């Protein structure tokens, strides 16, 4: 279920002039689109929108918008920030049914670096994909995808198929797609290879 409810008001004026008028009134302008309805220009009080945004549960997650007694499930697709003030400037919301399957990018986070032998020996975690595209019901979109690095040594490769996805979520990427690798410095790898060769000769 949606954790955030945005109270929106419909904007009578659209376009650049309408957006400016909304901002002068302390509102953040936006648009609700998608589904079988026409796009609707809306606005949310700036302090309310800012609070929702900084929870980290707005962008890319299921959200409820409310206008009077009418509610609608949406996904926040885009939030534009002002380049100077870094304040929310405009947003796009996409209409969905709560159980509708959607395609969306979800961030990947890595834990237990200290339990990775490769990283403890000076290796580096090279992240190829910071996000993975999922096909998932709108009400099951995960906050993130967490991968445990425990036990991984230099040379280890983490692929999409290695990620644990909750519920009925599925990646839209091939299972062999590389997400990250544990790599060592070239000099370090050469030294270890030489040591292994010497050990074999002995």
C-alpha positions as CSV (number, residue, x, y, z in Angstrom):
1,X,0.0,0.0,0.0
2,X,1.0,3.6,-0.5
3,X,2.7,5.2,2.5
4,X,2.4,8.8,1.1
5,X,-0.8,10.8,0.4
6,X,-0.4,14.0,-1.5
7,X,-3.2,16.5,-1.3
8,X,-3.4,18.0,-4.8
9,X,-5.4,20.9,-6.2
10,X,-6.3,21.1,-9.9
11,X,-4.6,24.0,-11.7
12,X,-6.9,26.1,-13.8
13,X,-3.9,27.8,-15.6
14,X,-1.5,25.5,-17.5
15,X,1.8,26.2,-19.3
16,X,4.7,28.3,-18.0
17,X,2.5,31.1,-16.7
18,X,0.4,28.8,-14.7
19,X,3.4,27.0,-13.2
20,X,5.0,30.3,-12.2
21,X,1.7,31.4,-10.6
22,X,1.6,28.2,-8.6
23,X,5.2,28.6,-7.4
24,X,4.5,32.2,-6.3
25,X,1.6,30.8,-4.3
26,X,3.9,28.4,-2.4
27,X,2.9,25.4,-4.5
28,X,4.9,22.9,-6.6
29,X,3.2,22.4,-10.0
30,X,2.9,19.0,-11.7
31,X,0.9,16.8,-14.1
32,X,-1.0,13.5,-13.6
33,X,-1.1,11.4,-16.7
34,X,-1.6,7.9,-18.0
35,X,-4.4,5.4,-17.8
36,X,-7.5,6.1,-19.8
37,X,-7.9,9.7,-18.7
38,X,-6.5,13.0,-20.0
39,X,-3.5,14.6,-18.3
40,X,-4.5,16.9,-15.4
41,X,-2.4,19.9,-14.3
42,X,-2.2,19.9,-10.5
43,X,-0.2,21.4,-7.6
44,X,0.9,20.5,-4.1
45,X,1.8,22.7,-1.2
46,X,5.6,23.1,-1.4
47,X,6.2,22.1,2.3
48,X,4.1,19.0,2.0
49,X,5.7,18.0,-1.3
50,X,9.2,18.6,0.1
51,X,8.5,16.5,3.2
52,X,7.2,13.6,1.1
53,X,10.2,13.8,-1.2
54,X,12.8,13.7,1.5
55,X,11.3,10.6,3.1
56,X,12.8,8.7,0.1
57,X,9.5,7.0,-0.5
58,X,8.1,9.3,-3.2
59,X,10.0,8.9,-6.4
60,X,9.5,5.6,-8.1
61,X,7.0,4.4,-5.5
62,X,3.2,3.9,-5.2
63,X,1.6,7.2,-3.9
64,X,-2.0,8.3,-3.3
65,X,-3.1,11.6,-4.5
66,X,-6.2,13.1,-3.0
67,X,-8.4,15.9,-4.3
68,X,-11.4,16.5,-2.0
69,X,-13.0,13.0,-1.6
70,X,-11.4,11.6,-4.8
71,X,-8.3,9.5,-4.5
72,X,-6.0,8.0,-7.2
73,X,-3.1,5.6,-7.1
74,X,-0.1,7.0,-8.9
75,X,3.7,6.4,-9.3
76,X,5.9,9.5,-9.1
77,X,7.9,9.2,-12.3
78,X,9.9,12.5,-12.4
79,X,10.7,15.2,-9.9
80,X,12.6,18.2,-11.4
81,X,14.7,20.3,-9.0
82,X,15.6,24.0,-9.3
83,X,19.3,24.1,-10.5
84,X,20.2,26.8,-8.0
85,X,18.0,26.4,-5.0
86,X,17.7,22.6,-5.3
87,X,14.0,23.0,-4.4
88,X,11.3,20.8,-6.0
89,X,10.3,22.6,-9.2
90,X,7.9,20.3,-11.1
91,X,6.7,16.7,-10.9
92,X,5.1,14.0,-13.1
93,X,2.7,11.4,-11.7
94,X,1.6,8.3,-13.6
95,X,-1.8,6.8,-12.9
96,X,-1.8,3.1,-12.0
97,X,-4.0,0.5,-10.4
98,X,-2.6,-0.7,-7.1
99,X,-2.0,-4.2,-8.3
100,X,-1.1,-3.3,-11.9
101,X,2.3,-4.7,-13.0
102,X,4.7,-1.8,-13.9
103,X,8.3,-1.6,-15.1
104,X,10.5,0.5,-12.9
105,X,14.1,0.9,-11.9
106,X,15.0,0.0,-8.3
107,X,18.4,0.9,-6.7
108,X,20.9,-1.8,-5.7
109,X,22.7,-1.6,-2.4
110,X,25.6,-3.7,-1.1
111,X,26.1,-4.8,2.5
112,X,28.8,-6.4,4.6
113,X,31.8,-5.1,2.7
114,X,33.9,-5.9,5.8
115,X,33.0,-9.6,5.5
116,X,34.3,-9.8,1.9
117,X,37.8,-11.4,1.8
118,X,38.5,-9.7,-1.5
119,X,37.7,-6.2,-0.2
120,X,39.6,-6.8,3.0
121,X,42.7,-7.7,0.9
122,X,42.5,-4.4,-0.9
123,X,40.1,-5.3,-3.7
124,X,37.5,-2.8,-5.0
125,X,33.8,-3.2,-5.6
126,X,33.2,-2.1,-9.2
127,X,29.5,-1.4,-9.6
128,X,28.2,-1.7,-13.2
129,X,24.5,-1.2,-12.4
130,X,23.3,1.1,-9.7
131,X,19.7,0.3,-10.5
132,X,18.0,-2.8,-11.9
133,X,14.8,-2.7,-13.9
134,X,12.0,-4.7,-12.5
135,X,8.5,-5.9,-13.6
136,X,6.5,-5.8,-10.3
137,X,3.0,-5.0,-9.0
138,X,2.7,-1.4,-8.1
139,X,2.0,-2.2,-4.5
140,X,5.0,-4.4,-4.2
141,X,7.7,-2.1,-5.5
142,X,10.7,-2.6,-3.1
143,X,12.6,0.3,-1.6
144,X,15.9,-1.2,-2.9
145,X,17.6,-4.5,-3.7
146,X,20.2,-5.5,-1.2
147,X,23.1,-7.9,-2.0
148,X,25.3,-9.4,0.8
149,X,29.0,-9.4,-0.1
150,X,29.9,-11.8,2.7
151,X,32.5,-14.4,1.5
152,X,33.2,-12.8,-1.9
153,X,36.8,-12.8,-3.0
154,X,38.7,-11.0,-5.8
155,X,37.4,-12.1,-9.1
156,X,33.8,-12.6,-7.9
157,X,31.1,-11.5,-10.3
158,X,27.6,-10.5,-9.2
159,X,24.9,-11.0,-11.8
160,X,21.2,-10.2,-12.0
161,X,20.4,-13.8,-11.4
162,X,22.2,-13.6,-8.0
163,X,19.9,-10.9,-6.7
164,X,17.2,-11.9,-4.3
165,X,13.9,-10.2,-5.3
166,X,11.0,-10.1,-2.9
167,X,7.5,-11.2,-3.7
168,X,6.5,-11.5,-7.4
169,X,9.1,-9.0,-8.6
170,X,11.1,-10.1,-11.7
171,X,14.0,-8.4,-13.4
172,X,13.5,-7.4,-17.0
173,X,17.2,-7.9,-17.6
174,X,18.9,-11.1,-18.6
175,X,20.0,-13.2,-15.6
176,X,23.7,-13.1,-16.8
177,X,23.8,-9.3,-16.8
178,X,26.7,-8.2,-14.6
179,X,25.7,-6.0,-11.7
180,X,29.1,-5.7,-10.0
181,X,32.5,-7.3,-9.6
182,X,35.1,-7.6,-6.9
183,X,38.3,-6.6,-8.6
184,X,42.0,-6.4,-7.4
185,X,44.8,-4.2,-8.6
186,X,46.6,-5.7,-11.6
187,X,49.9,-5.8,-9.6
188,X,48.1,-7.6,-6.8
189,X,46.6,-10.2,-9.0
190,X,49.9,-10.8,-10.8
191,X,51.7,-11.2,-7.4
192,X,49.1,-13.7,-6.2
193,X,49.3,-15.6,-9.4
194,X,53.1,-15.8,-9.1
195,X,52.8,-17.0,-5.5
196,X,50.3,-19.7,-6.5
197,X,52.6,-20.9,-9.3
198,X,55.6,-21.0,-6.9
199,X,53.4,-23.0,-4.5
200,X,52.6,-25.5,-7.2
201,X,56.2,-26.0,-8.2
202,X,57.1,-26.5,-4.5
